[in-house]
Amino acid sequence: MSNNTAIVEISQTANKFRSSIVLQADNKYIDVKSILGLFTTLVGNQAYELHVHGSDVDEAKAAMAEVFAKHGLNVTVVAE
């Protein structure tokens, strides 16, 4: 997996939605729409939680879960 490809695709996917999409890694919270934030946070074998809030939350959750899984990243979409 090319991490750069994953980061760009995750960010592009997140930016299709109006919802706030935040990745929690340990005690850090990263705006998934920020490529720079992802570059400093995303490392392959870590477990992440994804928090989604907003008007298109269901579509956003499904799309984000799909793109993370495609790149082999361990993310749990948290139901708020």
N, C-alpha and C positions, 0 to 999 in steps of 0.2 A: 504494500500500500504506500503510495506517495502521500505523505502528510500534507504537502502543499495542495494537492488536488482535493483532498478531503476537506481542508480548511476553506478553500474557495467555494466548493460545492455546498458546504454547510451554510456558509455566509450568504451565498446567492439564494439558496432555498429559504432561509430565514427572512430575507429581504422581500420575498414575495407576499409576506403577510403583514397585516397591521398590528397583530398581537405583539406584546412584549415577550421575547424569548430569551431566557436567562439560563446559562449552564452553571451548575454548582459543582465545583471540584474541591473536595475537602472543605475549607472554609472560605474559598474564593468564589465570587459571583462574576460571571463574564457575560456581557451582552453578545449573543451569538451573531448579531448583525455586524459586529466589529471584527474584521479580519485580523487586525493587530492583537486584539484580546485573545482570539483563538490561537494565534501563533505562539503566544507566551504560555498557554494553558494546556493545549491538546497534546497529550502524550499517549501512545497507543494502548498501554495495558492498564490504564486507570479506569475506575468506575465513576460515572458521572450521573448527576440528576439534572433533568431538564424541567424548568418551570415555565409554563406558558399561560399568559393572561391576556384576554382581549376579545374582540368581537368575532374573530375567525379562529377561535382556539382549537376546535375539533380538527379542522383541515390542517392547521399548523402542526398540531401534535402528530398527526398521521404522517405528514410529509417529513418532519424532522426525524421521527423514529426510523423511517425508511432510509433516509440519507445516512444516518449514523450507522445503521445495520449494514448498509452497502459497503461501508468502509471499515467494517469490523470493530467499531467502537462500542464499548459497553456503556450504554446509557439507559437510564430508567426515566420514563416520562412520568412525572409526578402529577397525580390528579389533585387539584387544589380544592 
